[in-house]
Amino acid sequence: MCLSKRILRRSLPVAMIWGLLGGVLVLMGCSPTPSVGPNVVLISIDTLRADHVGLYGYARPTTPNIDGFFDTGSVFDNAMTSAPCTIPAVRQLLAGAFDHSPNRKQLPEFFREQGYRTAAIVSQQQFHRHPVEAYTRGFGHFDIQAPEEVDHHGSTARRAEGVSDRAIQWLGKHANEGRFFLWLHYFDPHDPYEPPGGFRSFDRGNGSERSGDRRTYLREARRPEPTSGTSWQWGGGIFTDEDVAHFINLYDGEIAYTDAQVGRVLAFLEENHLTEKTIVVLTADHGEWLGERDRWDHCGTLHDVEVRVPFMVLVNGRPLGSVAAETLPASTLDILPTLLGLLEIDFPASDYHGEDLRGAASDRTTVAMWGRKSVIRDHEWKLSFENGSPAALHQVQRDKEERWNRLEDEPEVVDRLRGGMERFRAISMQVQLQDEQTIRELESLGYIER
């Protein structure tokens, strides 16, 4: 009779379980399955705000499949992306660091060196931009839409269904050929908000006659003479309350559509008994302004509507150890060290800017940077910097809209958080230069304005 996997899981580190299991099965005359695990699936969703996800308290049923799958996992309530724009955010997630270095190994490279089959199936036109290797390094298979496969804004036209179709096809072919690392990136919640017909029920009864292309409306409103000193992202005053509700309804519909497609991949893992030998992580690259203060879009600020993201982990169907996910500050930069730590893969931790969340202190801080702006936050406070100097302090647990600047009221908090930024002083200029180059490129495309 073969030994139960569940017995071995009770006390052994994740990375040891599968190797020991294979040896025990051989000694007992049992043949180990070709897929020895644990596998890793990383899912990132473009422009997904945490507060529009069911597990984060959103009242609408936008994410029933994601909610059901990660309900038994670790859901980090206080998670932040490293940047509010796709190009740096995803590059930094894969690198586990703020600065881009060709000499620092990236997440898929670690897996490939360990014998994992590595694959990425993504939808995002920005991954064609220089440096392409920032996204492709370490992947044996990189499936991205063609450069010309874009909409009228130059954004990717590959929908979530296409990503999931390819993902399920790839899993069906390779899931039993050994350990794998699969990265999926979905684009759909990004504007324009045009969910398929079956996902427009949130907008039922709304009388707005506008399409979901709010970017075009904002740009057109600036012509022929833009308001001096004001970017089109701040032009939301042209919309009525019903228009705003309409756009949010459609945005939620895009999330629901993406959830349905992500749910197909999660169902494949469940149905093929892969969940019990797979680490699954889900997050977003950044959030989105949705009409608050008449502002729309992203790539502009480090407000929580842009940098707070969902972050969920399921380890072989279980939570991430005993981590207090409801309160522990987390960052997308923590994904690399946490996964490598779970799998007991050695890496030079000092070269990376995240931390294995299983051993993270409850009073830790996380950081985000964008251009000349940066923020550092703990479980309660968020300190914002402009050009390296403190500019605002918000008690984000009580002041979620970040309207009440407490900079002059809490000097001890300011000093403590400013001290936490010292670690990044040496690289902040390099990050700023990288971001400024990205900002100029996005401005030339009309994607953002300053």
N, C-alpha and C positions, 0 to 999 in steps of 0.2 A: 504493500500500500504506500503511495507517495505522500511525502510530507506536505502539510498545508502551508501555503504562502503566508497566511494570516498569522500563524504562530511566530514565524520569523520576523514579522513586522513590529512586534510589540516593543522590542527594546533595542534593536540594532539600527545603526545609521542607514539612511536610505541607500547610499552608494554601495554598501557592503551586502545588502540583502540579496541582490540578484546574482552576484558572483557566488555567494555561499549556497544559494538555492540550486544553481546549476551543478555545483560539485556534489551536493547532497543527493540530488536526483540521480546523478550518474552512479554514485556508490550504491544507491538503493535499486538500481536497475531500471530507473525511469529515464526517459529521453526528454531533456529540456526543450522547450519550444524555441523556434528560430529567433523570435523577438525576446531578448533577455531583459530589456529595460534597465533603469527607468528612462523612458522617452521624455522629450520636452516639447511642448507646443506653446509658442508665444503668439498671442493675438493682440494687435494694436488697432484701434479704431480712430480714424481721423475726426477731430473736432467734436469729440464726445464729452459733454459736461457731466461731471459726477452727479450733480443735483438733478439730472434728468434720467437717472438710472434707479430702478426699483429698489435694489439693495441699499441705496443711499437715501431712501425715504421719499422718492418721487411718487406722487399719488397715481399718476397715469400708468397703465400697464405697457410701458414702452419696451421693457426688457424681460419678459417672462422666461425665456429660455436661458439667458445668462443668469438671472436670479435663481432659477431652479438648480442649475448646474453648480454654482459657486456657493449655494446656501450652506453647504457643509465645509466650506473652505475658510480662508482668512480674507476678510474684506477690510482694507485699510481706509478708514474714514478720513484720515488727515494726510492724504497723499498729494504730491505736487510734481508736475513735470519740471524738467530742467530749463525749458524755454517755451515761450508761447507761440512758436512757429515751427512748422513741420521740419524744415531743413535741419536746423540745429538740434531740435528735440529728438528726432529719430536717430540722427548721427550720434548723439551723445548717449542715447539709450543703448545702442549696439556697442559703443566704445566703453561704456561705464565711466566716462570722464567728460569734462566740459570741453577740453581742448582736443583738436584732431591731431593725432600723431601716427605716421605710418609705421613707427617702431613699436607701438603698443598693440598687443594682440586684442582683437575684438571677440565678442561672445561666440559667434559661429566658428571662429578659428580654434578656440579651446575645444569645442565639441568635435570638430573634424579631427584634431590631433588625437582625440580619445577614441577614434574609430566610429563616431556617429556619422550617419548619412545626414547631410545638411541640405535644407531646401527652403526657399522663400517664394511665396506666391503673393504678389502685392498689387495694389492699385493706387498709384500716386505718381503724377507726372514729374514731380520734383526729384524723384530718385534717378532721373536721367541726367540731372544737372551735376556739374563738377563739384567735388570729386566723386565720381560714380563709385569708386572703390570703397568709399566710406559706408556704402550700403551693401555692396556685393561681396566684400572680402569674407572668405571662409565658407561661402555657400557653393556646394557642388551643383546645385540647380537653382537658378534665379529666374523666376517667371514674372515678367512685368509687361504691361500693355505697351504697344508700339508707340514710339515718340509722336506719331501723327494721330494716335487714337485719343483725341481730346474733344472737348465741347467748345462752344464759341468763346469761352473765357480762357481757353488753353488748359483747362483742368481735365483730369483723366475721365474717360468715358467708360472705363471698365467698372461694371456694377458689382455689388456684393454677390449676386448669384454666380457671376463668372468666377470670382475668387473661390467661393465654396465648391463649385463644380470641379475646378482644378485641384483644390485641396483634397476632396474626397477621392478623386481619381488617383492622385499621387499616393494617398494613404492606402488605397486599395491595392496598389501595386507594390509598395515598399514597406508597409507597416510590419510585415513579418520577415523582413530580411535583416534584422538587427536593429540596434538602437538608432533613433532618429531625432533630429532637432528640426522642427518645422515652424517657420515664422509666417504669419498671415497678417496682411495689413489691408483694412477695409476703408474706403474713402467716403461712403455715401452721406453721412451726416454733414459733410462739408456743403456749403452753398454751391450752386442754387438748390433750394429745397424743393425737390420734385419727386416725392415718393411714388411708387407704382400705385395704380388705381385701388388695389386692395388694402392700402395702408394710408388712406386719407380720412378715416372715420373721425379722427380727432378734430378735423376742420368742419365737420357737419354742422350746418346752421350758420356758419360764418358768412357774412355778406360782402367781404372784400373781393374785388374783381381782379386783384393783382395776381400775377404769377408768383412762383417762388423765387424768382430771380431778383432778389432785393438789391444785389450788387449793381445791376444795370440801372435800376431806379435811382440809386444814390449817386451814381456817376452822372447820369443824365441831368439830375437836378442841379449839378454844379455848372452846367454849360449855359451860355457861352463863357461866363466869367465866374470862376470859382471864388468862394468867399475867402478873403485873404487870411492866410495862416490857419485854415481849418481844413483837415483832410475829409474826403468823402465818407470815411467811416463814422465821422461824427455828425452826419447829416440826417439823422433819424427823425428830425422834427417834421419832415415831409410826410410821415406816415400817421394815419389815424390810429386810435386804440384798436380798432377792428383790424387794421392792417397788421399791427404788431402781433395781435393774437393769431392772425392768419399765418404769419411767418413761423411763429413758435409751433403752431399746430402741424405745419408741414415739416418742420425740423424734427418734431417728435415722431412723425410718420416715417421719416428717413431712419431714425433710430430703430423703430419697430421693425422696419423692413430689414435692416442690418442684423438685428437680433434674430429674426427668423432664419436668415442665411447662416449666421454663426451657429445657431441652434442645430442646423443640419450637420455641421462638422462635429459639434459636441455629441450629438446623437450617434454619429458614426463611431466615436470613441467608446461610448457606452455599449452600443450594440455589438461591438467587436472585442469587448472585454479589454480595452486599452486603458480605460480610466484608472484602473487599479495598478497600472504600471507606467503612469505618465504624470509628469508635473505640468500643469496647465496654468499659464499666467495670462491675465487679460488687463489691458490698460489703454490709455489714449495718449496721443502726442500732445494735445492741448485742448482747451475749451473754446468758448465763443461768447462774445457780447451778443445779447439778444434783445437789444432795444433799451437796456438800462441806461439812464442818463442820455438817451437819444443816440447811443453808440451801438455799432454793429461790427462784426468781423473779429479778427484776431491778428496776431503779429504786431501788436501795438503797445500793450501794457503788461504789467505783472500783477494785475488785479486777480483775485481768486476765480472770477468767471473765466479767465484765460488759463490760469496755471493749476487750478485744482482739478485733478483727474481721477477717474476710477482706477483702482489697483486691487486685483484679486488674485489669490494663489490657491490652487488645489494640488496637494501632494499625494498622489496615489489614492485619491478620493477623500483625503483628510486635510485638516488645517495645517498651517505652517508651524508645527510645534505648539508651544504655549505662548506665542507672541500675542500681546494685547493689541490686536489690530485696530480696535475702536479708538485708541488714544495715541498710539505710537506714530510720530511723524515719519513719513516714508517718501521716497523719491524714486522716479523712474531710473535714476542712476544706481539704485540698490538692486535692480534686477540681475545684473551680471554677478556681483559678489554673492548674492543669495543663492542663485542657481549653482554657481561653482562650489559654494560651500555645501549645499545639499548633496552634491555628487562627489564631494571630497576631491575636487580637482585643484591642484596647487596653482596659485597665481600670486604675483607680487602685489599684495593689497595696497601698499603705499603708492603704487602707480595709478590707482583708480580712486574715484571720488565718491563712491557709494559705500555701502556697508551691508554685510550679511545681517538681515533683519532678525534672525533668530537670536543673535547676541547683542542686539542694539539696546542702548540705555534708553529708558523712558523719557529722559530729559534731553535727548539728542536734538539737533537742528538739521534742517534741510535748506538748500539754496537753489535759486533760479536766477539766470542772467539773460539779458537781452539788450544788445547795444550798450548804451551807457547807463543802463538801469540794472539793479540787482535787488533781490530780497532774500532775507533769511528768516526762518520761522521755526518756532517750537510748537508744542501742543496747544499754546494759548495765544502767543504774540507773533506779529509779523512786522519786521523792520525793513523799510524800503530805502534804497540808496539812489541818488542821482549823481553821476560823475564821482562816485566814491564817497560821497558825504551823506549822512542820514537825512532823509527828507520827510518820512512819515512813519508813525508807529500805530498799528491797529491791533486791537484785542479781537482777533478774528472769530473767536468762539461766541462772542457777544455782539460784535459789530460786523456781521457777514457782508454788508454792503460797503464796508471800508469807508465810512463817511466821517468818523470821529478820530481826528489825529491826536494821539496821546504823547507825541514826541516830547513835549515840554513837561508832561506830568509824571513820567516814569523814567527818570534818568538812570536808575540802576538797571532796568530792563534794557534800555538802549545800550549801556556800556557792556552788558553781558552779551547781547546779540552782536554788537559791533566786534567784540573780541572773537566771536565765532567765525567772522568773515576773514580773519587774518590768514587762515589757511589758504584762501583763494587769491590773496593779493598778488602773488607772483604770476599767476596765470590770467588774471582778470584782463590785462591789456591785450593778451593774445586772443582771448575770447571776444573782446570788444572788436578787434580788427576783423576777425572772422565774421562776426555778426554784421558789422558795417558793410562788408562786401556783399553779404546776403541781402541786406536791406536795399543796397543800391541796385542789385539784380532784380529784386521784387518790384522796386519802384519803376525800373525801366520797362517792366512787363505791365505796369498799371495795376499790379496786385495790391499794393499798399501805397499810401502817401504819408508824408510827414509835414 
